[in-house]
Amino acid sequence: MFIGLFETLKRAGVPVSLRELLDLHAVVEHGVVFADMQSFYQVARTVMVKDERHFDSYDRAFAAWFEGLENLDAAIEALIPDDWLRREFEKQLSEEEKAQIESLGGLEALIETFKKRLEEQKERHAGGNKWIGTGGTSPFGAYGYNPEGIRIGQEGSRHHRAIKVWDERRFRDYDDSLELGTRNIKMALRRLRKFARQGAAAEFDVDATIRETARDGGLLNVQMRPERHNAVKVLLLLDVGGSMDDHIRTCEELFSAARSEFKHLEPYYFHNCVYEGLWRNNLRRNSERIPTMDVLHTYGSDYQVVIVGDAAMSPYEVTHPGGSVEHFNQESGAVWLKRLVERFPRLAWLNPMPPRAWEYTHSTQLIRQLIDERMYPMTLAGLEEAMRELAR
């Protein structure tokens, strides 16, 4: 019954299986929803979509499928025999309504009157109770209401009472091709989790309490345990200044989300490429620089390194000593990037520029080679892919 919707969802990239299709059939067969397209849209989304990031794709697919239903509906109507339609039409009329139609000359006369008005009318008409138009009570037209009316020229809803939220696409923020917001960043960062119980015993332990109470013959013995925290350690290196000024808000959202998700987060800043010095406070970047070699020796190889930058710079800043635009660097950026890769096996670079732009920047291609192609776009899908790489 819903194989068309199933296939449309598959083409739209929504991960649905036969299990979801069978579940949707079961829901409809049990009468959970009936003759209400708006309710069916909600129920089908609940059954077919298991991850909210696919809501926007679902809306687009549902809109395409629903449009096909409208066309199919028109085709079916064209196949209905005219005499059968007339009989069914007459069944719906009360005796009083039949008498009114007969007073006008019968059903045939009603149809003839419709044809005459169609010939007489020379312009669009909205409202009213005579002309063929929209939104009125005339027996002829579209988008209005008359219990014995003849529909013509209507392509949209016929009192389906549906708001068609799938056309409004309320869930575009969940689309995994969009740039990140703090909420979506948090969702993606949670893929990089390794829980451990740390700190004082401050959380109620249900299983241990039951076990110890039973062991004490029913005398309540409350047990506490340390809370679970994400034990993953992250070294966050953020490019600031220059072309990164266009991406300040995105970087702020990433930093905010990372702060809330990772207890062990160590942020540092650099400009364009990592050289011999990093800093923690941008206002004192020149007076309080931290030697990059100290950072490499301070944090163990169990740290995950996330570098955020657009990688757009002069190639000389990567390949040559003295290539930095801010100071004379004794060693090239490539040397320092290699040291980072060797020290921290789990490393990923997040780039706020779209992947289609990477091929046009020589420095971006150089950096991708130096970090073994572990560069990902700053989108929900890109961040999730980066987190999977770091969790390996």
SEVEX-531299 format. One record per residue (C-alpha): residue number from 0; z, y, x. Coordinates in Angstrom, 1 decimal, always signed. Example, Ala and Ser with C-alpha at 12.3 -4.5 7.8 and 13.67 -1.06 7.14 Angstrom:
+-----+--------+--------+--------+
! pos !     zz !     yy !     xx !
+-----+--------+--------+--------+
!   0 !   +7.8 !   -4.5 !  +12.3 !
!   1 !   +7.1 !   -1.1 !  +13.7 !
+-----+--------+--------+--------+
This chain:
+-----+--------+--------+--------+
! pos !     zz !     yy !     xx !
+-----+--------+--------+--------+
!   0 !   +0.0 !   +0.0 !   +0.0 !
!   1 !   +0.9 !   +2.4 !   +2.8 !
!   2 !   -1.3 !   +1.1 !   +5.5 !
!   3 !   -3.2 !   +4.4 !   +5.6 !
!   4 !   +0.0 !   +6.3 !   +6.3 !
!   5 !   +1.0 !   +3.7 !   +8.9 !
!   6 !   -2.3 !   +4.1 !  +10.7 !
!   7 !   -2.3 !   +7.9 !  +10.6 !
!   8 !   +1.2 !   +7.9 !  +12.1 !
!   9 !   +0.1 !   +5.6 !  +14.9 !
!  10 !   -2.9 !   +7.9 !  +15.7 !
!  11 !   -0.5 !  +10.9 !  +15.7 !
!  12 !   +1.6 !   +9.2 !  +18.4 !
!  13 !   +4.6 !   +8.4 !  +16.3 !
!  14 !   +6.0 !   +5.1 !  +17.5 !
!  15 !   +6.0 !   +3.0 !  +14.3 !
!  16 !   +5.9 !   -0.8 !  +13.9 !
!  17 !   +5.2 !   -3.3 !  +11.2 !
!  18 !   +9.0 !   -3.5 !  +10.7 !
!  19 !   +9.1 !   +0.1 !   +9.5 !
!  20 !   +6.1 !   -0.4 !   +7.3 !
!  21 !   +7.7 !   -3.4 !   +5.6 !
!  22 !  +10.9 !   -1.4 !   +5.2 !
!  23 !   +9.1 !   +1.4 !   +3.5 !
!  24 !   +7.5 !   -1.1 !   +1.1 !
!  25 !  +10.9 !   -2.6 !   +0.3 !
!  26 !  +12.4 !   +0.9 !   -0.4 !
!  27 !   +9.6 !   +1.8 !   -2.8 !
!  28 !   +9.7 !   -1.6 !   -4.5 !
!  29 !  +13.5 !   -1.2 !   -5.1 !
!  30 !  +12.8 !   +2.1 !   -6.9 !
!  31 !  +14.5 !   +4.4 !   -4.4 !
!  32 !  +11.7 !   +6.9 !   -5.0 !
!  33 !   +9.1 !   +7.0 !   -7.8 !
!  34 !   +6.3 !   +9.4 !   -8.7 !
!  35 !   +7.7 !  +12.2 !   -6.6 !
!  36 !   +5.7 !  +13.1 !   -3.5 !
!  37 !   +8.4 !  +15.4 !   -2.1 !
!  38 !  +11.0 !  +12.6 !   -2.3 !
!  39 !   +8.6 !  +10.1 !   -0.9 !
!  40 !   +8.0 !  +12.4 !   +2.1 !
!  41 !  +11.7 !  +12.5 !   +2.8 !
!  42 !  +12.3 !   +8.8 !   +2.4 !
!  43 !   +9.2 !   +7.8 !   +4.4 !
!  44 !  +10.3 !  +10.0 !   +7.3 !
!  45 !  +13.8 !   +8.5 !   +7.2 !
!  46 !  +12.4 !   +5.0 !   +7.3 !
!  47 !   +9.4 !   +5.5 !   +9.7 !
!  48 !  +10.8 !   +7.9 !  +12.3 !
!  49 !  +13.7 !   +6.9 !  +14.5 !
!  50 !  +13.7 !   +9.9 !  +16.8 !
!  51 !  +13.8 !  +13.5 !  +15.6 !
!  52 !  +11.5 !  +14.7 !  +18.4 !
!  53 !   +8.6 !  +13.0 !  +16.4 !
!  54 !   +9.4 !  +14.9 !  +13.2 !
!  55 !   +6.6 !  +17.5 !  +13.9 !
!  56 !   +4.1 !  +14.8 !  +14.6 !
!  57 !   +5.2 !  +13.1 !  +11.4 !
!  58 !   +4.6 !  +16.3 !   +9.4 !
!  59 !   +1.1 !  +16.7 !  +10.8 !
!  60 !   +0.3 !  +13.0 !  +10.1 !
!  61 !   +1.7 !  +13.1 !   +6.6 !
!  62 !   -0.3 !  +16.2 !   +5.8 !
!  63 !   -3.5 !  +14.5 !   +7.0 !
!  64 !   -2.7 !  +11.4 !   +5.0 !
!  65 !   -1.8 !  +13.4 !   +1.8 !
!  66 !   -5.0 !  +15.3 !   +2.0 !
!  67 !   -6.8 !  +12.0 !   +2.0 !
!  68 !   -4.9 !  +10.9 !   -1.0 !
!  69 !   -6.0 !  +14.0 !   -2.9 !
!  70 !   -9.7 !  +13.2 !   -2.1 !
!  71 !   -9.1 !   +9.6 !   -3.0 !
!  72 !   -7.6 !  +10.7 !   -6.3 !
!  73 !  -10.7 !  +12.7 !   -7.1 !
!  74 !  -12.9 !   +9.8 !   -6.3 !
!  75 !  -10.9 !   +7.5 !   -8.6 !
!  76 !  -11.2 !  +10.0 !  -11.4 !
!  77 !  -14.9 !  +10.0 !  -11.0 !
!  78 !  -15.0 !   +6.3 !  -11.5 !
!  79 !  -13.0 !   +6.3 !  -14.7 !
!  80 !  -15.2 !   +5.6 !  -17.7 !
!  81 !  -15.6 !   +8.5 !  -20.0 !
!  82 !  -15.0 !   +6.6 !  -23.2 !
!  83 !  -11.8 !   +5.1 !  -21.8 !
!  84 !  -10.6 !   +8.5 !  -20.8 !
!  85 !  -11.2 !   +9.9 !  -24.2 !
!  86 !   -9.2 !   +7.0 !  -25.8 !
!  87 !   -6.3 !   +7.6 !  -23.4 !
!  88 !   -6.5 !  +11.3 !  -24.1 !
!  89 !   -6.2 !  +10.7 !  -27.9 !
!  90 !   -3.2 !   +8.4 !  -27.4 !
!  91 !   -1.2 !  +11.2 !  -25.9 !
!  92 !   -1.7 !  +13.5 !  -28.9 !
!  93 !   +0.6 !  +13.9 !  -31.8 !
!  94 !   -0.7 !  +13.8 !  -35.3 !
!  95 !   -0.3 !  +17.6 !  -35.5 !
!  96 !   -2.2 !  +18.1 !  -32.3 !
!  97 !   -5.0 !  +15.8 !  -33.5 !
!  98 !   -5.2 !  +17.8 !  -36.7 !
!  99 !   -5.5 !  +21.0 !  -34.7 !
! 100 !   -8.3 !  +19.6 !  -32.6 !
! 101 !  -10.0 !  +18.3 !  -35.7 !
! 102 !   -9.8 !  +21.8 !  -37.2 !
! 103 !  -11.8 !  +23.0 !  -34.2 !
! 104 !  -14.4 !  +20.3 !  -34.8 !
! 105 !  -12.9 !  +17.4 !  -32.9 !
! 106 !  -12.7 !  +16.4 !  -29.2 !
! 107 !  -16.4 !  +16.7 !  -28.8 !
! 108 !  -16.2 !  +20.3 !  -30.0 !
! 109 !  -13.4 !  +21.0 !  -27.5 !
! 110 !  -15.6 !  +19.8 !  -24.7 !
! 111 !  -18.6 !  +21.9 !  -26.0 !
! 112 !  -16.3 !  +25.0 !  -26.2 !
! 113 !  -15.4 !  +24.4 !  -22.6 !
! 114 !  -19.0 !  +24.3 !  -21.5 !
! 115 !  -19.8 !  +27.5 !  -23.5 !
! 116 !  -16.9 !  +29.4 !  -21.9 !
! 117 !  -18.0 !  +28.3 !  -18.5 !
! 118 !  -21.4 !  +29.7 !  -19.2 !
! 119 !  -20.0 !  +33.0 !  -20.7 !
! 120 !  -17.5 !  +33.7 !  -17.9 !
! 121 !  -19.0 !  +35.7 !  -15.1 !
! 122 !  -15.9 !  +36.4 !  -13.0 !
! 123 !  -12.6 !  +34.9 !  -11.8 !
! 124 !   -9.8 !  +35.0 !  -14.3 !
! 125 !   -6.1 !  +34.4 !  -13.7 !
! 126 !   -3.6 !  +34.1 !  -16.5 !
! 127 !   -4.3 !  +34.3 !  -20.2 !
! 128 !   -5.0 !  +31.7 !  -22.8 !
! 129 !   -8.8 !  +31.7 !  -23.3 !
! 130 !  -10.9 !  +31.9 !  -20.1 !
! 131 !  -11.3 !  +29.3 !  -17.5 !
! 132 !   -9.0 !  +30.4 !  -14.7 !
! 133 !   -5.8 !  +29.9 !  -12.9 !
! 134 !   -2.2 !  +30.1 !  -13.8 !
! 135 !   -2.6 !  +30.6 !  -17.5 !
! 136 !   -2.2 !  +28.5 !  -20.7 !
! 137 !   -5.9 !  +28.1 !  -21.5 !
! 138 !   -6.9 !  +24.5 !  -22.0 !
! 139 !   -9.4 !  +24.9 !  -19.2 !
! 140 !   -8.8 !  +25.7 !  -15.5 !
! 141 !   -6.4 !  +25.0 !  -12.7 !
! 142 !   -2.8 !  +25.6 !  -11.6 !
! 143 !   -1.7 !  +26.5 !  -15.1 !
! 144 !   -0.2 !  +24.5 !  -17.9 !
! 145 !   -1.6 !  +23.3 !  -21.1 !
! 146 !   -0.7 !  +19.8 !  -22.4 !
! 147 !   -4.2 !  +19.2 !  -23.6 !
! 148 !   -6.0 !  +21.0 !  -20.8 !
! 149 !   -9.1 !  +20.2 !  -18.8 !
! 150 !   -8.7 !  +20.6 !  -15.1 !
! 151 !  -11.5 !  +22.2 !  -13.1 !
! 152 !  -11.7 !  +23.6 !   -9.6 !
! 153 !   -8.2 !  +22.6 !   -8.5 !
! 154 !   -7.9 !  +21.1 !   -5.1 !
! 155 !   -4.1 !  +21.3 !   -4.7 !
! 156 !   -1.0 !  +20.1 !   -6.5 !
! 157 !   -1.1 !  +19.3 !  -10.2 !
! 158 !   +2.5 !  +19.8 !  -11.1 !
! 159 !   +3.6 !  +17.4 !   -8.4 !
! 160 !   +6.5 !  +19.9 !   -7.9 !
! 161 !   +6.2 !  +19.3 !   -4.2 !
! 162 !   +6.9 !  +22.2 !   -1.8 !
! 163 !   +4.8 !  +20.4 !   +0.8 !
! 164 !   +7.2 !  +21.0 !   +3.7 !
! 165 !   +4.9 !  +18.9 !   +5.8 !
! 166 !   +2.5 !  +21.8 !   +5.8 !
! 167 !   +5.2 !  +24.2 !   +6.7 !
! 168 !   +6.1 !  +22.0 !   +9.8 !
! 169 !   +9.8 !  +22.9 !   +9.9 !
! 170 !  +10.4 !  +20.6 !  +12.9 !
! 171 !   +8.1 !  +22.2 !  +15.5 !
! 172 !  +11.1 !  +22.8 !  +17.7 !
! 173 !  +11.5 !  +19.0 !  +18.1 !
! 174 !   +8.0 !  +18.6 !  +19.4 !
! 175 !   +8.3 !  +17.0 !  +22.9 !
! 176 !   +5.3 !  +19.1 !  +24.1 !
! 177 !   +7.1 !  +22.3 !  +23.6 !
! 178 !   +9.1 !  +24.2 !  +26.2 !
! 179 !  +12.8 !  +23.5 !  +26.3 !
! 180 !  +15.7 !  +25.0 !  +24.4 !
! 181 !  +19.3 !  +24.4 !  +25.2 !
! 182 !  +19.7 !  +21.8 !  +22.4 !
! 183 !  +16.7 !  +19.8 !  +23.5 !
! 184 !  +17.7 !  +20.0 !  +27.1 !
! 185 !  +21.0 !  +18.5 !  +26.3 !
! 186 !  +19.3 !  +15.7 !  +24.5 !
! 187 !  +17.1 !  +14.9 !  +27.4 !
! 188 !  +19.9 !  +15.2 !  +30.1 !
! 189 !  +21.9 !  +12.6 !  +28.2 !
! 190 !  +19.5 !  +10.0 !  +29.5 !
! 191 !  +21.1 !  +10.6 !  +32.9 !
! 192 !  +24.5 !   +9.2 !  +32.1 !
! 193 !  +26.9 !   +6.9 !  +33.9 !
! 194 !  +30.3 !   +6.9 !  +32.2 !
! 195 !  +33.6 !   +6.4 !  +34.0 !
! 196 !  +37.2 !   +7.0 !  +32.8 !
! 197 !  +38.8 !   +9.8 !  +34.7 !
! 198 !  +41.9 !  +11.9 !  +34.6 !
! 199 !  +45.2 !  +11.4 !  +32.8 !
! 200 !  +45.7 !   +8.9 !  +30.0 !
! 201 !  +44.9 !  +11.3 !  +27.0 !
! 202 !  +42.8 !   +9.2 !  +24.7 !
! 203 !  +44.1 !   +6.7 !  +22.1 !
! 204 !  +43.0 !   +3.1 !  +23.0 !
! 205 !  +42.6 !   +1.2 !  +19.7 !
! 206 !  +41.9 !   -2.3 !  +21.2 !
! 207 !  +44.7 !   -2.1 !  +23.7 !
! 208 !  +47.2 !   -0.9 !  +21.1 !
! 209 !  +46.3 !   -3.8 !  +18.8 !
! 210 !  +46.6 !   -6.3 !  +21.6 !
! 211 !  +49.9 !   -5.0 !  +22.9 !
! 212 !  +51.4 !   -4.6 !  +19.4 !
! 213 !  +50.5 !   -8.3 !  +18.6 !
! 214 !  +52.0 !   -9.3 !  +22.0 !
! 215 !  +55.3 !   -7.5 !  +21.0 !
! 216 !  +55.6 !   -9.4 !  +17.8 !
! 217 !  +54.3 !   -6.6 !  +15.5 !
! 218 !  +56.3 !   -3.8 !  +17.1 !
! 219 !  +54.0 !   -0.8 !  +17.5 !
! 220 !  +53.0 !   -0.3 !  +21.1 !
! 221 !  +50.7 !   +2.7 !  +21.4 !
! 222 !  +48.3 !   +2.5 !  +24.4 !
! 223 !  +46.5 !   +5.5 !  +25.9 !
! 224 !  +43.6 !   +5.6 !  +28.4 !
! 225 !  +41.7 !   +8.3 !  +30.4 !
! 226 !  +38.8 !   +9.9 !  +28.6 !
! 227 !  +35.3 !   +8.9 !  +29.5 !
! 228 !  +33.2 !  +11.4 !  +31.5 !
! 229 !  +29.7 !  +11.4 !  +32.8 !
! 230 !  +30.2 !  +10.4 !  +36.4 !
! 231 !  +26.7 !  +11.3 !  +37.5 !
! 232 !  +26.7 !  +13.9 !  +40.4 !
! 233 !  +23.9 !  +16.5 !  +40.3 !
! 234 !  +22.7 !  +18.9 !  +43.0 !
! 235 !  +20.8 !  +21.6 !  +41.2 !
! 236 !  +18.5 !  +23.8 !  +43.3 !
! 237 !  +17.0 !  +26.8 !  +41.5 !
! 238 !  +14.1 !  +29.0 !  +42.6 !
! 239 !  +14.8 !  +32.7 !  +41.8 !
! 240 !  +12.8 !  +35.9 !  +42.1 !
! 241 !   +9.1 !  +36.6 !  +42.2 !
! 242 !   +7.0 !  +34.5 !  +39.8 !
! 243 !  +10.1 !  +32.8 !  +38.6 !
! 244 !  +11.2 !  +36.0 !  +36.8 !
! 245 !   +8.9 !  +34.9 !  +34.0 !
! 246 !  +11.0 !  +31.8 !  +33.5 !
! 247 !  +14.5 !  +33.2 !  +33.6 !
! 248 !  +15.4 !  +32.3 !  +30.1 !
! 249 !  +14.3 !  +28.7 !  +30.4 !
! 250 !  +16.2 !  +28.3 !  +33.7 !
! 251 !  +19.3 !  +29.8 !  +32.1 !
! 252 !  +19.1 !  +27.3 !  +29.2 !
! 253 !  +18.7 !  +24.5 !  +31.6 !
! 254 !  +21.6 !  +25.6 !  +33.7 !
! 255 !  +23.8 !  +26.1 !  +30.6 !
! 256 !  +22.9 !  +22.6 !  +29.3 !
! 257 !  +23.5 !  +21.0 !  +32.7 !
! 258 !  +26.9 !  +22.7 !  +33.0 !
! 259 !  +28.0 !  +21.1 !  +29.7 !
! 260 !  +26.6 !  +17.6 !  +30.4 !
! 261 !  +27.6 !  +17.0 !  +34.0 !
! 262 !  +31.1 !  +17.4 !  +35.3 !
! 263 !  +29.9 !  +17.1 !  +38.9 !
! 264 !  +27.2 !  +19.8 !  +39.1 !
! 265 !  +26.6 !  +21.8 !  +42.3 !
! 266 !  +24.1 !  +24.7 !  +41.9 !
! 267 !  +22.4 !  +26.5 !  +44.7 !
! 268 !  +19.6 !  +29.0 !  +44.8 !
! 269 !  +16.5 !  +29.5 !  +47.0 !
! 270 !  +13.3 !  +31.6 !  +46.9 !
! 271 !   +9.9 !  +29.9 !  +46.7 !
! 272 !  +10.7 !  +27.1 !  +49.1 !
! 273 !  +13.9 !  +25.5 !  +50.6 !
! 274 !  +14.5 !  +26.7 !  +54.1 !
! 275 !  +17.5 !  +26.8 !  +56.4 !
! 276 !  +19.7 !  +28.8 !  +54.0 !
! 277 !  +20.8 !  +28.5 !  +50.4 !
! 278 !  +23.2 !  +30.7 !  +48.3 !
! 279 !  +25.4 !  +30.4 !  +45.2 !
! 280 !  +25.6 !  +34.0 !  +44.2 !
! 281 !  +22.3 !  +36.0 !  +43.8 !
! 282 !  +24.1 !  +39.3 !  +44.2 !
! 283 !  +25.3 !  +38.3 !  +47.7 !
! 284 !  +22.3 !  +36.2 !  +48.7 !
! 285 !  +21.9 !  +38.0 !  +52.0 !
! 286 !  +25.6 !  +38.2 !  +53.0 !
! 287 !  +26.8 !  +34.8 !  +51.9 !
! 288 !  +24.1 !  +32.3 !  +52.8 !
! 289 !  +25.1 !  +28.6 !  +53.2 !
! 290 !  +23.3 !  +26.6 !  +55.9 !
! 291 !  +21.1 !  +24.0 !  +54.2 !
! 292 !  +22.1 !  +21.5 !  +56.9 !
! 293 !  +25.7 !  +21.9 !  +55.7 !
! 294 !  +24.7 !  +21.2 !  +52.2 !
! 295 !  +22.9 !  +18.0 !  +53.3 !
! 296 !  +26.0 !  +16.9 !  +55.1 !
! 297 !  +28.5 !  +17.9 !  +52.4 !
! 298 !  +27.0 !  +15.8 !  +49.5 !
! 299 !  +26.5 !  +12.1 !  +49.7 !
! 300 !  +23.3 !  +10.2 !  +48.9 !
! 301 !  +24.8 !   +9.3 !  +45.5 !
! 302 !  +24.0 !  +12.8 !  +44.3 !
! 303 !  +20.9 !  +13.3 !  +42.1 !
! 304 !  +18.8 !  +16.3 !  +43.2 !
! 305 !  +17.0 !  +18.4 !  +40.6 !
! 306 !  +14.8 !  +21.2 !  +42.0 !
! 307 !  +13.5 !  +23.8 !  +39.6 !
! 308 !  +10.7 !  +26.1 !  +40.6 !
! 309 !   +7.0 !  +26.9 !  +39.8 !
! 310 !   +5.9 !  +25.8 !  +43.4 !
! 311 !   +3.5 !  +28.8 !  +43.4 !
! 312 !   +3.4 !  +30.5 !  +46.8 !
! 313 !   +1.3 !  +31.0 !  +49.9 !
! 314 !   +0.5 !  +27.6 !  +51.5 !
! 315 !   +1.8 !  +29.0 !  +54.7 !
! 316 !   +5.3 !  +29.1 !  +53.2 !
! 317 !   +5.2 !  +25.3 !  +53.0 !
! 318 !   +3.3 !  +24.4 !  +56.1 !
! 319 !   +4.1 !  +26.9 !  +58.9 !
! 320 !   +7.2 !  +28.3 !  +60.7 !
! 321 !   +7.5 !  +32.0 !  +59.9 !
! 322 !   +5.6 !  +31.6 !  +56.6 !
! 323 !   +8.5 !  +32.8 !  +54.4 !
! 324 !   +7.9 !  +36.2 !  +52.8 !
! 325 !  +11.6 !  +37.1 !  +53.2 !
! 326 !  +12.5 !  +36.2 !  +56.8 !
! 327 !  +11.3 !  +34.4 !  +59.8 !
! 328 !  +12.0 !  +30.7 !  +59.2 !
! 329 !  +12.3 !  +28.7 !  +62.4 !
! 330 !  +11.1 !  +25.5 !  +60.6 !
! 331 !   +8.5 !  +25.2 !  +57.9 !
! 332 !   +9.4 !  +24.5 !  +54.3 !
! 333 !   +7.8 !  +21.1 !  +54.5 !
! 334 !  +10.3 !  +20.0 !  +57.2 !
! 335 !  +13.2 !  +21.0 !  +54.9 !
! 336 !  +11.7 !  +19.3 !  +51.9 !
! 337 !  +11.3 !  +16.1 !  +53.9 !
! 338 !  +15.0 !  +16.2 !  +54.9 !
! 339 !  +15.9 !  +16.6 !  +51.2 !
! 340 !  +13.8 !  +13.6 !  +50.2 !
! 341 !  +15.2 !  +11.4 !  +53.1 !
! 342 !  +18.8 !  +12.4 !  +52.3 !
! 343 !  +18.7 !  +12.1 !  +48.5 !
! 344 !  +16.5 !   +9.1 !  +47.3 !
! 345 !  +16.8 !  +10.2 !  +43.7 !
! 346 !  +15.1 !  +13.6 !  +43.5 !
! 347 !  +12.9 !  +15.3 !  +40.9 !
! 348 !  +11.2 !  +18.7 !  +40.7 !
! 349 !  +10.9 !  +20.5 !  +37.4 !
! 350 !   +8.0 !  +22.9 !  +37.1 !
! 351 !   +8.0 !  +25.5 !  +34.3 !
! 352 !   +4.2 !  +25.9 !  +34.7 !
! 353 !   +2.0 !  +23.6 !  +32.6 !
! 354 !   +0.5 !  +20.6 !  +34.5 !
! 355 !   -3.0 !  +21.9 !  +34.0 !
! 356 !   -2.2 !  +24.8 !  +36.3 !
! 357 !   -0.8 !  +22.7 !  +39.1 !
! 358 !   -4.3 !  +21.8 !  +40.4 !
! 359 !   -5.2 !  +25.4 !  +41.0 !
! 360 !   -2.3 !  +26.2 !  +43.3 !
! 361 !   -2.6 !  +24.7 !  +46.8 !
! 362 !   +1.1 !  +25.0 !  +47.5 !
! 363 !   +1.9 !  +23.0 !  +44.3 !
! 364 !   -0.3 !  +20.1 !  +45.5 !
! 365 !   +1.4 !  +20.2 !  +48.9 !
! 366 !   +4.9 !  +20.0 !  +47.5 !
! 367 !   +3.9 !  +17.2 !  +45.1 !
! 368 !   +2.8 !  +15.2 !  +48.1 !
! 369 !   +6.0 !  +15.9 !  +50.0 !
! 370 !   +8.2 !  +14.8 !  +47.2 !
! 371 !   +6.1 !  +11.7 !  +46.4 !
! 372 !   +4.6 !  +13.1 !  +43.2 !
! 373 !   +8.0 !  +13.4 !  +41.5 !
! 374 !   +7.1 !  +16.7 !  +39.8 !
! 375 !   +7.5 !  +17.0 !  +36.1 !
! 376 !   +6.7 !  +19.8 !  +33.5 !
! 377 !   +9.5 !  +21.8 !  +31.9 !
! 378 !   +9.1 !  +20.2 !  +28.5 !
! 379 !  +11.2 !  +17.8 !  +26.6 !
! 380 !   +8.9 !  +14.9 !  +27.5 !
! 381 !   +8.7 !  +16.0 !  +31.1 !
! 382 !  +12.5 !  +16.3 !  +31.4 !
! 383 !  +13.1 !  +12.9 !  +29.9 !
! 384 !  +10.6 !  +11.4 !  +32.4 !
! 385 !  +12.4 !  +13.1 !  +35.2 !
! 386 !  +15.8 !  +11.8 !  +34.0 !
! 387 !  +14.3 !   +8.2 !  +33.8 !
! 388 !  +13.1 !   +8.6 !  +37.4 !
! 389 !  +16.6 !   +9.8 !  +38.6 !
! 390 !  +18.3 !   +7.0 !  +36.7 !
! 391 !  +16.3 !   +4.2 !  +38.4 !
+-----+--------+--------+--------+
